[in-house]
């Protein structure tokens, strides 16, 4: 299901939540603009998307840059092929709905998720700068002052997930840290659906090089 339209009551509630996050004015405006755009999207369907290009593959899926034709918005769409029973499929979509509540300048925005023709689609904000590992491959070296900003953004994103939603990011690594041309740095792929993780793999969740010690216990 898609989120309800932004009513006056919802807007007041949203403004209160934004105040609690202690954001600067620019961050508030950008977050409000994203949520206003998102409210116009409505229910997501496979036919509503036009593929533009492939952005990458990993974590069990392929990510493409798409245009949502009814709204004109550019999104990143992650496609995960899964042959699963309807009950499990519905549970995954239900578990992903918590992402609608994850509204932070340090977390990639979420438009919605749905299932079609054997694939789970997760539709997210398009970060036009790509992932940190892509930046590193192209630049060869990232200056210390930029790494400092990346570290602050990642820590704030992790703190937000933990404090506001009791979510622990299980897979922090460069490919899950995204950047855009406005200089924003955001986390993605934080494994909110246990059923999706279980369905995707029977072995490790995460890239071995970046996994926590607890993952091996």
C-alpha positions in Angstrom: 0.0 0.0 0.0 1.0 3.6 -0.7 1.2 6.2 2.0 -1.9 8.4 2.5 -2.0 11.9 1.0 -0.5 14.7 3.1 -3.6 16.1 4.9 -3.4 19.2 7.2 -3.1 16.9 10.2 -0.4 14.8 8.6 1.5 18.0 7.7 1.4 19.2 11.3 2.6 15.8 12.5 5.4 15.9 9.9 6.5 19.3 11.0 6.7 18.1 14.6 8.8 15.2 13.6 11.1 17.4 11.5 11.5 19.7 14.5 12.6 16.8 16.7 15.3 15.9 14.2 17.2 19.2 14.8 17.7 19.9 11.1 18.9 23.1 9.6 16.5 25.1 7.4 17.9 23.7 4.2 17.6 20.1 5.3 14.0 20.7 6.4 13.1 22.3 3.1 14.6 19.4 1.1 12.9 16.8 3.2 9.6 18.5 3.0 10.0 18.9 -0.8 10.7 15.1 -1.1 7.7 14.2 1.1 5.4 16.5 -0.9 6.6 14.9 -4.2 6.2 11.5 -2.7 2.6 12.2 -1.7 1.7 12.7 -5.4 3.1 9.3 -6.5 0.2 7.1 -5.3 0.2 3.4 -5.7 3.2 2.0 -7.6 2.7 -0.4 -10.6 5.1 -2.0 -13.0 3.5 -0.4 -16.0 4.1 3.1 -14.6 7.9 2.9 -15.0 10.2 3.7 -18.0 13.7 2.3 -17.7 16.4 4.8 -18.4 19.7 2.9 -17.5 21.2 0.4 -15.2 22.9 1.8 -12.1 24.4 -1.3 -10.7 23.9 -4.8 -9.3 24.5 -6.3 -5.9 22.9 -7.3 -2.6 20.8 -9.8 -4.6 19.3 -7.4 -7.1 19.7 -5.0 -10.0 19.2 -1.3 -9.6 18.0 0.8 -12.5 17.3 4.5 -13.0 13.7 4.8 -14.0 11.1 7.5 -14.6 7.8 7.2 -12.9 5.6 8.2 -15.8 2.5 9.4 -13.9 4.5 11.9 -11.7 7.5 12.4 -14.0 9.8 11.7 -11.0 13.2 10.0 -11.6 13.7 7.1 -9.1 16.1 4.3 -8.5 14.3 1.0 -8.7 15.8 -2.2 -7.2 14.6 -5.4 -8.7 15.0 -8.6 -6.6 14.0 -11.8 -8.4 12.3 -14.2 -5.9 10.2 -17.3 -6.5 8.2 -17.2 -3.2 4.8 -18.1 -1.9 2.2 -15.3 -1.8 2.2 -15.3 2.1 5.9 -14.7 2.2 5.7 -12.1 -0.6 3.0 -10.2 1.3 5.1 -10.4 4.5 8.1 -8.9 2.7 6.0 -6.0 1.3 4.5 -5.4 4.8 7.9 -5.3 6.5 9.3 -2.9 3.9 6.5 -0.4 4.7 8.5 0.8 7.8 10.7 2.6 5.3 7.9 5.1 4.8 8.6 6.3 8.3 12.4 6.7 7.8 12.6 10.3 6.9 16.0 11.8 7.5 18.6 13.8 5.5 21.0 10.9 6.0 18.7 8.1 4.8 17.8 7.5 1.1 14.1 8.4 0.5 11.7 5.6 -0.1 8.7 5.8 -2.5 7.3 2.3 -2.0 7.6 -1.4 -2.8 5.5 -3.9 -4.7 5.7 -7.4 -6.3 5.2 -8.1 -10.0 6.1 -11.1 -12.2 8.4 -12.8 -9.8 10.2 -9.7 -8.7 10.1 -7.4 -5.6 10.5 -3.8 -6.6 11.9 -1.3 -4.1 11.6 2.3 -5.4 13.9 4.9 -3.9 15.2 8.4 -4.3 17.7 8.6 -7.1 21.1 9.7 -5.9 22.9 11.0 -9.0 26.4 10.9 -7.6 26.3 7.1 -7.2 27.8 5.1 -4.3 31.0 5.8 -2.3 32.8 2.9 -3.8 32.0 4.2 -7.4 33.4 7.6 -6.3 36.5 6.0 -4.9 37.1 4.0 -8.1 36.9 7.1 -10.2 38.8 9.5 -7.9 41.3 6.8 -6.6 41.6 8.8 -3.3 39.1 10.7 -1.2 40.4 13.8 0.7 40.4 13.7 4.5 38.0 16.6 4.8 35.4 14.8 2.6 35.9 11.5 4.5 35.2 13.5 7.7 31.8 14.6 6.2 31.0 11.1 5.1 31.7 9.8 8.5 29.5 12.4 10.2 26.6 11.7 7.8 26.9 7.9 8.2 27.0 8.2 12.0 24.0 10.5 12.1 22.1 8.1 9.7 22.9 5.1 12.0 22.0 7.0 15.1 18.6 8.1 13.5 17.8 4.5 12.5 18.7 3.2 16.0 17.1 5.9 18.1 13.9 6.6 16.1 13.1 3.2 14.6 15.2 0.6 16.6 16.8 -0.5 13.3 20.4 -1.8 13.2 22.1 -1.4 9.8 23.5 -4.8 9.2 25.6 -4.0 6.1 27.5 -0.7 6.3 29.9 -0.6 3.4 30.9 1.9 0.6 28.4 0.6 -1.9 25.6 1.4 0.6 26.6 5.0 1.1 25.2 7.1 -1.7 25.9 10.7 -2.7 24.3 13.3 -4.9 25.2 16.5 -6.8 23.9 18.6 -3.9 26.6 17.2 -1.6 24.2 15.0 0.4 25.4 11.7 1.8 22.8 9.0 2.6 22.6 5.4 3.8 20.6 2.7 1.9 20.0 -1.1 2.1 19.7 -1.4 5.9 17.8 -4.7 5.9 14.4 -3.8 7.5 12.8 -6.9 6.2 14.0 -10.1 7.9 11.8 -12.2 5.6 13.5 -10.6 2.5 16.9 -11.3 3.9 16.0 -14.9 4.7 14.5 -15.4 1.2 17.5 -13.9 -0.6 20.2 -16.0 1.0 20.8 -19.0 3.3 24.3 -17.9 4.0 25.9 -14.5 5.0 24.0 -11.3 4.9 26.6 -8.6 3.9 29.9 -8.3 2.2 32.5 -10.4 4.1 35.1 -7.6 4.2 32.7 -5.2 6.0 30.7 -7.6 8.3 30.7 -7.1 12.0 32.3 -9.6 14.4 28.8 -10.6 15.7 27.8 -11.8 12.2 30.3 -14.7 12.5 29.2 -15.8 16.0 
